[in-house]
Amino acid sequence: MRSIALLITALFALVACTATPIEAPLGADGKPLPRLYRISKSNESRIQIRMLDSVNALRQASGAPALQLNASLNAAAATHSRDMSVQNRPWHFGSDGSSPVERVQRAGYELTLLGENISETFETELQTLAAWMAQPDTRQVILDREGRDMGFSWFQEPGGKIWWTLIIGGGGPAQIPQAAPSASLEPDIPGVIPPATEQEGNV
């Protein structure tokens, strides 16, 4: 538990170091007005690199190897983030019924999907990472020692809401399961629950 607490403390330090101090406009009562976190086109690559660096700092502190950004996993994450917005539901299955495994395979990723973290929020990427680190199942995905590759993307609605998706892959080549038509084809992936039992809400 002490090591986990230290990891989360380190992440909050990262949030503080990367935050840009901006003077918030004041309302009629003299108090700061709430600010939306807006992601511009010019900041997209910077956000992905900042998230990768933050995840790798946490992994290094836990003794896990560093990850690298993977274009196929980035594409799968972007597809799912937009699709969650269309469904207006933060869950792991696509509007076409696709699972996380199917999405990364469609995107051309040849290794094994280790886990997928998602969030529906108005918070920044590092605040979202801190929330994931505070939960055992999503923290397990981030710190998986078999991880080699990371995909990270999002979709921001006009009103400011952000749908974040982070995917970790690695291990050996993906194995396509062979089973009877009535059997579940879902592997035991942390945080992924089949559609029949999925509960709505943030993961």
KOLTIDO-787191 format. One line per 5 residues: their letters; for each residue x, y, z of N, C-alpha, C, CB. Coordinates in pm, 1 decimal. Each point is the difference from the previous one (the first is absolute). Glycine has a CB too. Example, Ala and Ser with C-alpha at 12.3 -4.5 7.8 and 13.67 -1.06 7.14 Angstrom:
// KOLTIDO-787191
AS> 1319.0/-569.0/780.0/-89.0/119.0/0.0/90.0/120.0/0.0/-189.2/-117.3/124.6; 154.2/222.3/-196.6/82.0/119.0/6.0/-77.0/109.0/73.0/118.4/-62.8/-214.5
***
This chain:
// KOLTIDO-787191
MRSIA> 82.8/-120.5/0.0/-82.8/120.5/0.0/86.8/126.3/0.0/-180.7/-126.1/121.9; 296.4/120.2/-52.6/86.4/117.7/6.0/51.7/35.6/-138.8/65.8/-59.7/234.7; -26.1/-43.3/-312.2/52.5/27.6/-134.0/-107.6/59.8/-89.3/163.2/-187.7/25.9; -287.4/140.5/-11.7/-110.1/54.8/-78.9/-22.8/146.3/36.3/-106.3/-228.0/-14.3; 109.7/257.4/143.8/-19.5/138.7/44.3/110.0/90.1/-54.7/-113.2/-82.2/208.5
LLITA> 235.7/32.7/-211.4/110.8/79.1/-53.3/-17.1/24.9/-149.3/150.2/-95.2/175.8; -200.0/-5.6/-248.6/-23.6/16.5/-143.0/-103.7/108.3/-26.3/58.5/-240.3/-35.8; -167.3/236.8/112.0/-105.9/98.7/-19.9/49.6/139.6/38.4/-174.8/-176.9/44.2; 255.1/185.0/63.1/58.2/128.6/38.2/89.6/54.1/-110.7/-10.0/-67.9/241.0; 87.3/-22.0/-303.1/87.4/41.2/-110.5/-81.4/52.8/-117.1/169.1/-169.9/71.1
LFALV> -283.5/107.7/-96.4/-83.7/45.1/-110.7/-55.9/138.8/26.6/-57.9/-237.3/-50.7; 11.0/261.0/172.4/-50.8/133.7/31.2/110.6/104.6/-12.9/-170.2/-101.5/154.6; 293.8/62.4/-125.0/112.4/91.7/-19.9/18.4/29.7/-147.9/111.1/-88.4/206.9; -130.5/-13.8/-292.1/8.1/20.8/-144.3/-108.2/96.1/-47.2/96.2/-229.6/-27.0; -216.6/213.8/80.5/-110.1/89.4/-36.8/36.6/144.1/33.7/-167.5/-184.9/38.6
ACTAT> 224.7/204.0/79.9/36.7/135.3/42.6/110.3/58.3/-87.4/-65.6/-59.1/233.4; 160.1/-25.7/-273.8/113.1/49.3/-79.2/-40.0/36.6/-141.7/149.8/-140.4/137.7; -248.7/68.8/-193.1/-37.3/23.4/-139.4/-113.3/99.0/-14.5/74.9/-228.2/-50.7; -138.2/265.7/161.0/-110.7/95.3/-9.2/52.9/138.2/-36.0/-131.9/-132.7/168.6; 62.0/198.9/-258.0/38.2/135.4/-40.0/-82.8/100.3/78.5/64.0/-79.5/-231.4
PIEAP> -1.8/163.3/314.1/-77.0/95.6/79.5/-63.8/106.5/-89.0/153.4/-40.3/194.6; -285.9/44.8/-194.6/-73.8/98.5/-78.6/-96.7/70.8/94.0/20.7/-137.8/-214.5; -22.7/268.7/208.1/-90.3/76.4/85.7/-142.7/-17.3/-50.2/182.3/167.6/53.3; -267.9/-226.6/30.0/-137.5/-26.7/-40.1/-82.0/128.4/3.5/18.8/-235.0/87.5; -112.1/253.4/-182.6/-87.7/116.7/4.0/-91.8/-7.0/121.2/9.0/17.1/-250.4
LGADG> -48.5/99.8/300.4/-82.5/6.4/119.5/-144.8/26.8/-36.4/196.3/80.7/131.4; -286.8/-139.9/-52.6/-141.5/23.2/-18.2/-43.9/126.8/71.7/-35.8/-245.9/-22.1; -96.2/272.4/18.1/-53.5/121.1/63.4/22.8/0.7/150.5/-171.7/12.4/-179.6; 183.2/-132.2/238.8/22.3/-9.2/144.1/147.6/8.1/36.8/-205.9/-137.0/16.1; 291.5/155.8/-115.8/142.8/11.0/26.4/73.2/-131.9/9.1/-52.6/205.9/115.4
KPLPR> -20.4/-317.1/-130.4/62.6/-132.0/7.9/39.3/-48.0/-139.9/-134.8/-53.7/207.4; 240.8/-28.6/-216.3/42.2/-50.2/-131.6/-110.3/-82.4/-66.1/237.8/-2.5/79.6; -258.7/26.1/-208.0/-95.8/-79.7/-75.2/62.1/-134.9/-35.6/-107.4/209.7/-92.0; 26.1/-315.6/86.6/54.4/-130.7/-39.3/53.2/4.9/-142.9/-161.0/-115.0/155.7; 271.7/45.1/-179.2/61.5/-1.3/-131.8/-11.4/-139.5/-60.1/159.3/183.8/67.8
LYRIS> -192.0/-188.8/-195.2/-1.3/-126.9/-71.2/139.7/-29.5/-51.9/-242.2/31.8/-64.0; 278.6/-159.0/68.4/127.9/-42.5/-55.6/-22.1/-26.6/-148.2/78.6/-100.9/221.9; -30.8/191.5/-305.7/-17.5/-11.1/-144.6/127.0/-54.5/-64.4/-164.0/191.3/3.3; 147.5/-289.8/-89.7/113.5/-59.8/-69.6/2.7/52.2/-142.8/-10.6/-207.9/144.9; 116.4/277.8/-179.7/14.2/52.9/-135.2/78.6/-98.8/-85.8/-8.8/237.0/87.8
KSNES> -3.2/-222.2/-218.5/72.9/-86.0/-92.8/150.5/7.4/24.9/-181.9/31.8/-169.7; 229.6/86.8/200.7/144.0/18.5/19.1/52.5/-70.1/125.0/-20.4/217.6/-117.1; -69.7/-252.8/210.5/42.3/-63.3/125.0/-13.3/-151.4/-0.9/-66.2/206.7/114.6; 11.9/-264.6/-220.7/-31.8/-142.4/1.3/123.8/-87.4/21.6/-191.5/48.8/-151.4; 296.6/-27.3/73.5/119.6/-83.2/15.7/66.2/24.8/135.1/33.8/2.7/-248.5
RIQIR> -39.9/120.5/297.0/58.3/33.0/129.9/-72.0/-75.3/111.7/65.6/227.3/-86.5; -196.6/-238.7/76.4/-77.0/-70.4/102.4/34.7/-148.3/0.5/-185.5/167.5/-23.4; 198.8/-227.5/-94.6/36.1/-141.7/-5.8/137.5/-24.7/61.0/-140.0/-24.9/-205.7; 236.4/109.5/175.1/134.4/-16.7/55.1/0.2/22.0/150.6/97.8/74.6/-217.9; -173.6/25.6/264.9/-6.7/25.3/144.3/-61.3/-119.6/72.7/-20.7/247.3/-43.8
MLDSV> -81.6/-307.0/-15.4/-61.7/-117.0/62.1/97.9/-117.2/0.3/-228.1/78.6/-74.0; 297.3/-100.1/-37.1/98.1/-108.8/-6.5/108.8/19.3/105.0/-45.9/-27.4/-245.6; 99.4/147.6/256.3/105.3/27.4/98.5/-50.2/-22.5/142.4/101.6/166.5/-157.6; -225.1/-127.0/184.3/-56.4/-15.9/134.4/-22.1/-146.8/32.5/-110.0/223.8/-20.0; 55.1/-298.6/-75.6/-20.4/-143.7/20.2/134.3/-69.2/22.0/-208.2/6.7/-143.1
NALRQ> 308.1/27.1/63.1/130.9/-63.9/14.1/68.1/36.2/131.5/21.3/2.7/-247.6; -43.6/118.0/297.8/54.8/36.2/131.0/-61.0/-86.9/109.2/35.7/235.9/-79.1; -165.6/-259.1/69.9/-67.3/-85.9/96.9/46.4/-144.7/-13.4/-198.1/153.1/-4.4; 214.2/-198.8/-118.3/46.4/-137.0/-22.4/143.1/-18.0/51.2/-150.9/-17.6/-201.2; 235.6/115.1/177.4/137.7/-8.9/48.3/3.1/-9.8/152.2/78.4/131.3/-199.3
ASGAP> -163.0/-53.4/265.6/-4.6/-2.8/146.1/-46.9/-134.6/53.0/-44.0/244.5/-1.5; -32.8/-318.4/-79.2/-50.2/-130.8/43.3/86.8/-114.6/-51.2/-230.3/95.3/3.8; 335.7/-63.5/-79.5/88.1/-103.6/-51.7/-42.5/-59.9/-132.1/53.9/-47.3/230.7; -151.3/109.0/-298.3/-47.9/-50.5/-129.0/75.9/68.2/-113.3/-228.9/-44.9/98.0; 247.3/-23.8/-211.3/71.9/60.4/-113.0/-79.9/112.5/-64.4/112.6/-218.6/-40.1
ALQLN> -41.5/306.1/-28.4/-64.0/113.8/-66.5/-80.6/-45.4/-120.9/185.6/148.3/78.1; -287.3/-69.9/-111.4/-83.7/-24.4/-117.3/40.2/95.1/-112.0/-190.3/-78.2/146.6; 147.5/46.5/-267.2/14.1/90.4/-113.2/-136.7/19.2/-64.1/239.7/-73.6/-39.1; -262.2/191.0/-18.9/-125.5/23.7/-69.7/-6.3/-86.8/-124.8/-9.2/236.0/88.3; -109.3/-291.3/-113.5/-21.1/-86.4/-115.0/-111.7/58.6/-85.4/77.8/-203.8/129.7
ASLNA> -51.2/221.9/-259.0/-97.0/65.2/-87.8/-129.8/-79.2/-11.1/189.6/98.9/-126.8; -180.5/-232.2/124.1/-121.1/-82.0/-11.2/-86.3/12.6/124.9/123.0/-159.7/-148.6; -59.3/158.4/265.5/-75.8/14.9/124.7/-55.7/141.1/13.6/144.0/-174.5/107.3; -69.4/275.0/-153.2/-54.0/136.6/-1.3/-126.4/7.4/-84.7/231.4/91.8/31.5; -228.7/-158.0/-147.6/-116.0/1.6/-89.5/-119.3/-69.6/63.9/153.5/2.7/-197.4
AAATH> -129.0/-117.0/263.3/-108.9/-71.3/66.9/-58.1/83.6/113.5/107.5/-218.7/-59.5; -21.1/289.3/133.3/-46.6/85.7/109.4/-82.9/116.5/-52.4/201.6/-63.8/133.2; -158.5/123.6/-243.9/-74.5/112.1/-58.4/-137.4/-44.5/-47.8/215.7/106.3/-68.6; -220.8/-223.1/4.4/-127.4/-53.4/-48.7/-97.0/-22.2/114.9/119.1/-109.0/-191.0; -68.6/50.1/300.3/-90.5/-31.3/110.7/-43.1/125.0/75.2/109.4/-222.2/20.8
SRDMS> -21.0/319.8/-8.1/-38.0/124.3/68.5/-114.8/69.2/-72.5/235.4/25.9/82.8; -225.0/-15.7/-213.7/-107.8/61.6/-77.8/-128.3/-83.3/9.5/170.9/99.1/-157.2; -156.6/-230.6/155.4/-117.1/-87.2/4.3/-70.3/7.7/135.1/110.6/-151.7/-164.7; -34.4/164.6/273.9/-63.6/16.7/130.8/-83.4/127.3/3.1/189.2/-124.2/108.5; -140.1/229.9/-172.8/-76.4/124.3/-6.2/-130.4/-20.6/-75.5/212.9/131.2/9.3
VQNRP> -206.0/-204.8/-119.2/-120.9/-28.9/-78.2/-100.1/-78.0/84.5/135.3/-1.3/-212.8; -84.5/-97.3/288.4/-88.0/-80.7/85.0/-42.2/74.2/126.8/111.6/-204.3/-89.2; -36.9/312.1/122.1/-20.7/74.1/125.0/7.2/-94.6/119.4/-143.2/168.1/-121.3; 247.2/-252.8/117.8/13.8/-101.1/104.5/146.7/-40.7/13.3/-235.0/-82.9/-44.3; 293.8/93.1/164.2/138.3/-42.2/18.1/8.5/-149.6/27.9/56.6/228.1/85.9
WHFGS> -36.5/-305.1/-190.5/17.7/-143.6/19.6/93.4/-51.9/-108.3/-230.3/-23.4/105.2; 264.2/-106.2/-96.0/108.0/-53.5/-82.5/-44.6/-58.0/-133.3/116.4/-46.5/208.9; -244.3/49.7/-238.9/-48.2/-63.4/-122.5/-51.4/103.2/-99.1/-58.5/-203.8/131.1; 88.8/179.5/-259.7/-35.1/93.5/-104.7/-146.6/-4.5/-35.5/228.0/-22.0/-85.6; -274.6/122.0/13.2/-140.2/3.9/-42.6/-32.3/-114.0/-95.7/0.6/248.1/29.4
DGSSP> 102.9/-306.5/-90.1/-19.7/-115.7/-87.5/17.7/-131.4/74.9/79.1/137.1/-192.1; -65.8/-130.7/324.2/18.7/-119.5/81.3/144.6/-44.1/12.5/-224.3/-67.1/-69.1; 317.4/142.6/12.1/140.8/-40.1/2.2/58.4/8.4/140.6/23.1/78.8/-235.9; 65.6/-173.0/265.1/71.1/-1.7/127.4/133.6/72.4/-14.4/-111.9/-217.7/63.2; 179.3/247.5/47.7/133.0/60.4/-10.0/97.4/-84.4/-81.4/-40.8/107.0/219.6
VERVQ> 34.5/-239.2/-203.4/88.2/-89.7/-75.5/-23.2/15.4/-149.4/0.9/-161.7/191.5; -127.3/163.4/-231.0/-31.9/12.7/-142.6/45.4/134.5/-55.5/-195.6/-152.0/32.9; 181.3/257.6/45.5/37.9/132.6/-49.7/150.1/12.5/-23.6/-195.0/94.3/121.2; 276.2/-148.0/-29.8/144.8/12.7/-20.6/45.9/-88.1/-115.9/30.7/50.6/244.7; -97.4/-164.7/-264.2/34.4/-84.1/-114.6/-37.7/68.5/-130.8/-32.2/-204.8/141.2
RAGYE> -83.7/268.1/-145.3/-41.5/74.1/-119.7/99.3/111.9/-32.6/-240.5/-53.1/52.1; 295.5/113.5/52.2/94.0/110.5/-19.8/138.0/-48.2/-43.7/-125.4/129.1/171.4; 145.7/-261.3/-171.4/126.0/-55.5/-47.1/100.6/-33.7/108.2/-39.2/127.5/-201.1; -3.7/-127.5/327.8/93.1/-33.5/108.2/15.2/-151.1/7.7/-64.2/208.3/128.4; 188.2/-257.5/-127.2/25.6/-143.0/-11.1/34.0/-67.3/131.6/76.2/44.5/-227.4
LTLLG> -50.0/33.3/332.5/28.6/-60.5/129.6/-129.1/-10.2/81.5/236.2/92.3/-4.9; -221.8/-123.3/132.4/-115.8/-27.4/85.0/-50.9/126.5/68.9/86.2/-231.8/35.8; -217.1/250.1/-37.0/-60.9/108.1/78.1/6.2/-37.5/147.2/-154.0/64.0/-191.9; 214.7/20.8/273.1/11.5/-25.6/143.1/-107.4/71.2/80.7/243.5/-29.2/-31.8; -293.0/141.2/-17.2/-104.3/70.6/73.4/-35.9/131.8/-65.2/79.3/-107.9/207.5
ENISE> -196.5/157.1/-171.5/-51.0/126.4/-52.6/-64.5/77.8/113.6/-37.1/-101.5/-229.3; 77.5/226.8/247.9/-62.2/89.4/97.3/-77.3/108.4/-73.8/183.8/-45.7/167.9; -300.7/79.9/-116.6/-83.8/101.0/-63.6/-52.3/97.5/104.7/-64.8/-163.4/-180.5; 23.0/280.8/134.6/-56.6/98.4/91.9/-85.6/100.2/-75.5/196.8/-27.8/152.4; -304.4/69.6/-88.8/-86.1/109.0/-46.8/14.9/111.8/102.5/-167.4/-157.7/-119.0
TFETE> 223.7/271.6/79.6/36.1/99.8/99.3/21.8/136.8/-64.0/103.4/-180.1/138.9; -91.2/281.8/-56.0/42.9/132.9/-43.6/143.4/26.5/46.2/-239.1/82.6/8.5; 304.3/-183.0/49.2/132.5/18.0/58.6/110.8/-19.2/-103.1/-91.3/-77.7/218.5; 210.8/122.9/-182.7/116.4/-12.6/-86.6/46.6/-144.9/-6.3/67.0/235.3/55.5; 27.6/-260.2/-146.1/53.2/-135.9/-13.4/73.1/-45.2/126.3/21.2/37.2/-246.2
LQTLA> 51.6/52.6/312.5/72.9/-40.5/119.6/-92.1/-15.5/120.5/201.0/116.3/-89.5; -305.5/-36.3/97.6/-99.9/-21.2/105.0/-70.5/-133.8/-20.8/-32.7/249.3/22.5; 7.6/-282.8/-148.2/-62.6/-128.3/-31.1/93.7/-114.8/34.3/-133.6/108.4/-182.4; 262.0/-93.2/151.8/98.2/-102.5/36.0/5.4/-19.8/151.0/133.4/57.5/-204.1; -140.0/51.9/279.6/-0.6/-10.4/146.1/-121.6/-78.2/48.5/123.3/217.8/15.4
AWMAQ> -239.1/-194.8/-77.9/-120.9/-73.6/37.3/15.3/-148.2/-32.8/-138.5/206.3/-39.2; 198.4/-237.2/-75.3/23.6/-141.0/-35.1/96.5/-66.0/98.6/-40.7/54.9/-241.9; 143.1/18.0/283.4/96.5/-56.3/94.6/-60.9/-24.3/137.3/180.2/116.2/-124.3; -288.6/-48.3/154.8/-64.4/-15.8/130.4/-88.7/-123.6/6.9/6.7/246.4/25.3; -32.4/-311.4/-139.9/-85.9/-118.0/-4.5/83.9/-123.5/-32.1/-196.9/141.5/-72.3
PDTRQ> 180.9/-251.6/147.6/86.3/-117.1/-20.2/-3.8/-57.7/-141.2/-34.7/-49.1/237.7; -84.5/39.1/-299.5/-7.6/-65.5/-130.5/65.0/84.0/-109.8/-210.2/-112.4/73.8; 183.8/242.3/-75.1/59.6/85.3/-102.8/148.7/24.2/26.5/-222.9/109.5/-33.8; 262.5/-109.0/160.4/142.9/10.7/33.1/75.2/-123.7/-49.4/-55.5/141.1/202.6; -6.6/-257.2/-191.0/62.6/-123.8/-46.4/30.8/6.4/-149.2/-121.4/-126.3/178.8
VILDR> 29.5/184.4/-256.1/22.4/14.3/-144.3/122.7/87.4/-25.8/-247.7/-26.7/-43.5; 256.3/139.9/111.8/108.7/95.7/-21.9/135.6/-58.5/36.8/-160.2/185.1/43.5; 165.1/-266.2/62.0/127.1/-50.7/52.0/30.4/-142.7/-44.3/-31.0/149.0/194.4; -45.6/-203.6/-286.7/21.3/-137.7/-46.2/144.1/-17.0/-49.9/-245.4/-19.5/-62.9; 318.0/-73.8/122.5/141.5/-18.0/-32.9/22.1/-61.1/-137.5/43.6/-25.1/241.2
EGRDM> -146.0/-31.7/-301.1/13.8/-54.8/-134.5/-20.1/106.7/-107.7/-79.1/-220.0/87.3; 39.7/338.8/-46.2/-27.7/105.6/-96.3/123.5/44.4/-77.2/-183.4/73.5/147.4; 164.7/-49.4/-276.0/105.6/52.1/-87.2/-46.3/125.2/-74.3/90.3/-232.6/-26.3; -219.1/235.7/-5.8/-54.2/106.1/-84.8/-117.8/67.8/68.5/74.9/-123.9/-205.1; -95.3/251.1/172.2/-112.3/75.4/54.0/-70.1/74.8/-111.9/116.8/22.9/221.3
GFSWF> -247.5/-23.5/-215.3/-80.1/85.1/-85.8/-78.9/95.3/86.9/-14.7/-178.6/-177.3; 5.1/303.5/136.3/-73.1/98.0/80.3/-64.1/101.8/-92.1/157.4/-32.0/194.3; -288.0/50.2/-176.8/-69.6/99.9/-80.3/-127.5/41.7/71.5/95.6/-96.2/-213.0; -173.0/182.7/148.3/-116.7/60.3/63.6/-91.0/58.1/-106.7/133.0/51.1/208.1; -253.1/-17.3/-162.9/-91.5/79.1/-82.2/-61.7/104.2/90.8/-48.7/-193.6/-159.5
QEPGG> 58.5/321.1/118.9/-58.9/107.7/79.8/-122.9/55.0/-69.8/225.3/57.7/94.6; -335.8/-54.7/-20.7/-124.8/53.1/-52.8/2.7/153.3/1.9/-122.8/-206.6/79.3; 35.5/270.5/-156.8/-3.2/147.2/-1.7/-18.2/61.4/138.4/-93.2/-13.9/-228.7; 18.6/-53.5/316.4/-21.8/52.2/134.2/118.0/-17.8/93.6/-236.7/-47.0/-34.3; 341.3/-22.5/-11.2/120.5/-16.1/81.2/20.8/-137.7/58.8/-23.4/234.5/50.2
KIWWT> -81.5/-318.3/-47.8/16.4/-134.1/55.9/101.0/-79.3/-82.8/-236.8/5.1/88.0; 322.3/-81.2/-17.4/104.1/-78.4/-66.2/-21.3/-148.2/28.4/162.1/192.9/18.4; -150.5/-271.7/-123.3/-4.2/-146.1/10.0/142.3/-50.0/-23.4/-244.4/-13.8/-80.6; 310.0/-30.8/187.7/138.8/-45.8/-7.0/5.1/-151.6/-15.9/73.0/194.9/141.8; 23.1/-243.4/-219.9/26.4/-143.6/-10.7/150.7/-23.3/2.8/-213.4/-35.9/-132.9
LIIGG> 257.5/-52.0/222.7/139.7/-41.1/8.9/6.3/-151.0/-16.7/57.8/195.4/152.2; 28.9/-242.2/-241.3/12.5/-142.9/-29.3/144.4/-42.9/20.8/-190.7/11.1/-165.8; 209.0/-125.0/233.3/132.4/-57.9/20.3/6.1/-134.5/-72.2/25.6/117.8/224.4; 81.2/-139.6/-300.4/19.6/-126.4/-69.5/141.1/-50.2/18.6/-172.3/64.7/-166.4; 192.7/-192.6/135.8/133.5/-57.9/12.4/-6.9/-150.7/2.8/76.5/202.0/122.3
GGPAQ> 15.7/-263.6/-47.9/3.2/-145.2/4.5/36.4/-57.8/-135.4/-170.3/3.1/181.4; 117.1/-121.9/-209.3/26.1/-65.0/-127.4/-105.2/34.1/-102.4/112.8/-183.0/120.1; -104.2/117.8/-238.2/-100.4/22.3/-104.8/-139.8/-31.5/50.4/171.1/-53.6/-173.8; -268.7/130.3/127.6/-138.5/-20.8/42.4/-47.8/-136.7/-44.8/-44.3/246.7/-11.5; -27.1/-314.7/100.0/-59.6/-129.1/-30.7/-148.1/19.7/-27.3/170.2/-120.7/142.8
IPQAA> -215.1/79.6/-259.8/-142.1/9.3/-32.5/-70.0/-120.3/60.0/46.6/127.8/-214.4; -136.7/-108.3/311.5/-63.4/-112.7/68.3/-89.8/-79.6/-92.7/9.7/128.6/211.1; -8.5/-260.2/-191.2/-86.9/-90.2/-73.7/-100.7/-57.8/98.6/182.3/-55.2/-170.1; -309.8/74.7/144.7/-102.7/-46.0/93.3/-129.2/-21.1/-75.1/109.2/121.6/190.7; -200.9/-192.0/-124.8/-132.0/-20.7/-57.7/-70.4/133.5/-11.1/-12.7/-232.6/95.6
PSASL> -81.9/248.4/-191.2/-66.8/129.0/-19.6/-65.4/55.4/124.6/-37.2/-68.2/-230.8; -7.6/-19.6/321.0/-70.8/47.0/118.4/94.3/40.4/112.4/-188.4/-146.8/-63.4; 318.0/119.3/46.8/94.4/28.3/107.7/49.2/143.7/-7.7/69.3/-240.4/2.2; -32.6/295.1/113.6/57.2/134.4/3.0/141.3/-3.5/-54.6/-142.6/61.1/197.7; 176.6/37.6/-279.6/134.0/8.7/-55.2/83.6/104.0/72.0/-89.8/-72.0/-219.2
EPDIP> 39.6/122.4/330.0/70.7/107.3/69.7/108.3/-55.7/91.2/-206.4/140.5/-10.3; 331.6/-99.0/-5.8/105.2/-39.1/93.4/-17.8/73.3/131.5/156.9/-44.8/-190.3; -81.0/2.2/289.2/-7.2/62.9/132.0/86.6/124.8/-0.1/-41.5/-223.2/112.2; -16.2/335.1/-155.9/71.6/126.6/-8.0/-45.9/88.3/114.8/22.6/-18.4/-252.1; 70.4/71.0/332.0/-40.8/85.3/112.5/-87.5/115.3/-44.8/209.4/-61.2/116.9
GVIPP> -321.9/79.8/-46.1/-87.4/113.0/-27.7/-98.1/-21.8/-112.6/179.1/139.2/82.0; -170.9/-253.9/-152.2/-90.1/-24.4/-112.1/-107.8/-97.6/42.5/184.7/43.6/-165.1; -310.2/-3.3/153.8/-113.9/-80.5/40.6/-87.7/-23.0/-121.5/7.9/91.1/236.2; -50.6/-215.4/-262.1/-85.4/-25.5/-116.0/-125.5/85.0/2.8/87.7/-231.7/-9.3; -147.5/262.0/-107.5/-114.5/90.9/-7.0/-117.1/-39.5/87.5/70.5/49.4/-227.3
ATEQE> -93.2/-177.3/247.7/-117.6/-43.7/74.6/5.8/42.3/145.3/-20.2/-192.1/-154.0; 141.7/213.9/207.9/12.3/32.4/141.7/63.5/135.6/25.7/16.1/-241.0/43.3; 17.4/312.4/-149.3/66.1/130.2/17.2/-91.8/99.6/70.0/136.0/-43.4/-206.0; -81.6/115.0/300.9/-74.6/104.0/68.9/46.8/135.0/-51.6/-29.1/-145.3/205.6; -64.9/236.4/-229.5/35.2/132.8/-49.0/75.5/76.9/107.1/-201.2/0.5/-150.2
GNV> 290.6/85.4/104.5/77.4/81.8/91.5/144.7/3.5/-41.5/-157.3/-54.8/183.4; 235.4/135.6/-116.1/141.4/11.6/-32.2/74.1/-124.5/41.7/-13.3/246.6/25.0; 118.1/-281.2/-103.6/84.7/-113.3/34.2/129.2/52.4/58.7/-101.8/-142.0/-182.3
***
